[in-house]
């Protein structure tokens, strides 16, 4: 509209339509990175980084994987310093993509588009780990169950209670987050657990929660809460199959510890 003020879009605003690929396409469908003789220095670096990823993705350190992801969300900016600063702040690639959106948004240079990109990758990882678990007997896929719970919960900054509901063949029929809490406490309501098990016609339940401290050792409160849930489930004919506590690098099983 003539006579109005010109508005300049932010790098992330311009990137919104290019979020998935990080580059534009011409009408013929060929890649157009917008390079010219005066191209920004980071574009050549980014092309080389993409090729290294395609050749050997496992060889890239965390900050370079993060850099590629951020470049897809913010293609018109050198994001290498941002990637390094995020790793320095949160600790690892897994910790960055697991951080709460509110925490990520306090980082200078991150806005909604790039935070969404990070959270999509985390959700994709969780769903990939969940695939071998759902609708399969837990006894024949116990390693997959542990792997899934670790991917979903080990790097969370606050406690979370997750319930895996099993049918009579011990196959997982539902996977639900029951409660979210603080860094060291999550309320759990045994009657609500039993009610949900009945609604799903579940025969057994695996309870899972994480310890953000990293140490999966059950606390006295964990033991008391588990017994209360076990009693509430038993009253309606449902078995508490196990209670897993997920730490940063290991886990604890109440059944293995003879606490069930």
N, C-alpha and C positions, 0 to 999 in steps of 0.2 A: 504494500500500500504506500503510495507516494506521500511524502511529507512527514512520515513517521520516523522514529528513531530506529537505527539498525541494531539488531540484536545479534550478538556473537554466541554461537553454541559452544558449550564446553566440549573438550575431547571426548568425554563419555556420552554427551548428548549426540554428537555426530556418530558415535560408535554403536548406538542402540540397534540400528538396522543391520549392523555388521557383526553382531555379537557372537554368532556361532562360528564363523569362519575367520574373522579378523581381516578380511580383505574384500574389496568390491569385485564385481564381475562386469565385463563389458557385455554388450547386447549379444555378442557371438558366444559368450560363455567362457571366454578365456580370462585367466587371472590378470588383474591390473592392480598392482600395488602402488601406483601413482609415482613411480620412481622417475626422476629426471636427473640431469647432470648435477643439479643442486640438491639432490635428495638428502634427507636427514641421515646422519651417520649410522643410526641404529637400524635402518632398514636392511642394509647388507648383513649386519650381524644377525638380525632376526631370521633372514633367509637361510643363513648358514646353520643357525640353531634349529630351525625346522628340519633341515636335512639331517642333522646329527640325530634328532629325535626319531625320524623315520628309519634311519640306519640302525640305531641301537638305543632305544628309549631308556633301557635300564642303566646306561652309562651316564646319564645326565644327573647332576646333583639336584637336591630339592629346589634350590632357588631358581634353577634354569627351567625346571618343569613349571614352577609357579610363574616365571617370566613369560613363558609361552601362553599360559592360560590368561594372564593379565593382558597380553598383547592382543588376544582375540577380543577382549572387552574394551581395550583402550588402544586402538591401532595407530593413533596419531601422536603417540608419546613414547619416549624411551622409558620402559617400565622396569628395567633391570635394577635401578636403585630402589624402587618400591618393593620389588620382590625380595631383595636382600634385607630391607628394613623389616618386612613382615616376618621373615624367618628369624631374624634377630629378636624380634619382640615376642613371637609366639612359640618358637622353638623348632618347628619342623613343618614340612608341607602338610602332614596329617593334622597337626595342631592348628594351622592356619585355616584350612577348609572346615575344621570342626568348631572354630571359634563362633561365638554368638554374633549374629549380624550387627547388633548394637555395638559390640566391641570393635568389630572390623570397621564400622563407619566412623569411629573416632580416629582412624588412621588418615593422615593427610594424603590426599590423592585417591582415596577409595570412595566411590559413591555407589548408588543402588545397582547400576548395571554390573560393575565389577564384583560387588559382593554377591549378587545373584549368580554370576558365573562360578564363583568359588563354591557356593552352596549347592549348585546343580551337580558339580563334580562329586561332592561328598555324598549326595543322595544317590547318584549313579553307583558309587562304590558300595553303598549299603545294599542297594537293590541287587547288585551283582552277587554279593555275598549271601543274600537271602535266598536266591533262586534255588540252590541245592537243598534248602531246608524245608520250604513249604511243601506240604502234601507228601512228605516222605517220612518213614519211621525214624525216630530219633536214635534208636539203638544201632541202626545201620549207618547213620550219618552223624554220629556224635561229634566227630572232628569238625564237620561242617557247621554244626550248631555252635561250637565254641568259636570257630573262626568268625561266624556271622556276628555273634554277640560282641566279640572283640572289636571288629570293624565298626559296629554301630555305637559302641559305648565306651571304649577304652580311653578315648581322648576328650570326652565331654568334660566341661569345666564344672558342672553341677551334677548332683545325683539324679538318677532316673530309675524308675522301676518299670520293667518290661515283663509282660506275661506271654508265654507260649502255651497255647491251648492245644491239647492232644485228644484224638479220638480213641476208640477202643483198640485200634491197631498201633497206637502210640505214634501216629503220624501228626505232624503239626497242621492244624486246620485254621489257626488264627495267630497273629502276632500283633500285640497291641502295647503301646506305652500307657501304663496305668496312671503313673504320677511323675511329676517333675518337682525337684526340691531345691535345696541349697547345696553348698559345697560339702556339707557333711551330714545332711539329713533329708530324708524323703518320707512324707507321711504315707501310710498305706492303710487301707480300710478293709479288713478281712471279709466283712459281710459283702462289700462291693465286689471283691474278687470272686466269692462264691456265687453271687448273683449273676455275674458275667459268665462264669463257667456254665451255669445252668442255661442261660440264654443261648449259648453256643452249642449246647448238648455235648460238652466236653467231658471226657472220662478222667483226664489228668491235666495237671498244670506244671509247667516249669517256670519258676520265678527267677528273674535276673535283675540285678542292680549293680551299679558301678560305684567304685570308690575313687573319686577324683584325686585323692592323695597318692594313689598308685599302689597302695598296699591292700591286697584283697582279703586280709585276715578278718574273719567275722568278729564283730563287736558283740558285747552283751546285748545291746539293743537289737542287733541283727538277729541274734538267736531267739530273743523273746518275740520279735515280730514274726519270724518264720513259724514258730510254734503256734501263734495265734491264727495265722493264715491256714496252717495245716489243720487245726481244729475246726475252723469255719468250713473248709472244704470237705473234711471228713463227715461233717454233720449233714451234708447233702449228697454224700456218696461219691465224692471226687477225690482223687489221690494227688497229693503234692509230690510229683516225681523227683524234683530236685530244686535247690535254690543255688544259683550261681552268683558269685561276686566277681566282677570283672575289674582287674587292676590295669595298670599301664602295660605291664609286660607278663603278667601271669593271671591266674584265676583261682578261685577256691570253690569247691563243690561240697555242699552240706552233706550229700549222700556219701561222698568219698571220705569225709571227715567224721562219719558216723553221727552226724548231728540231726539226721532224719531217721 
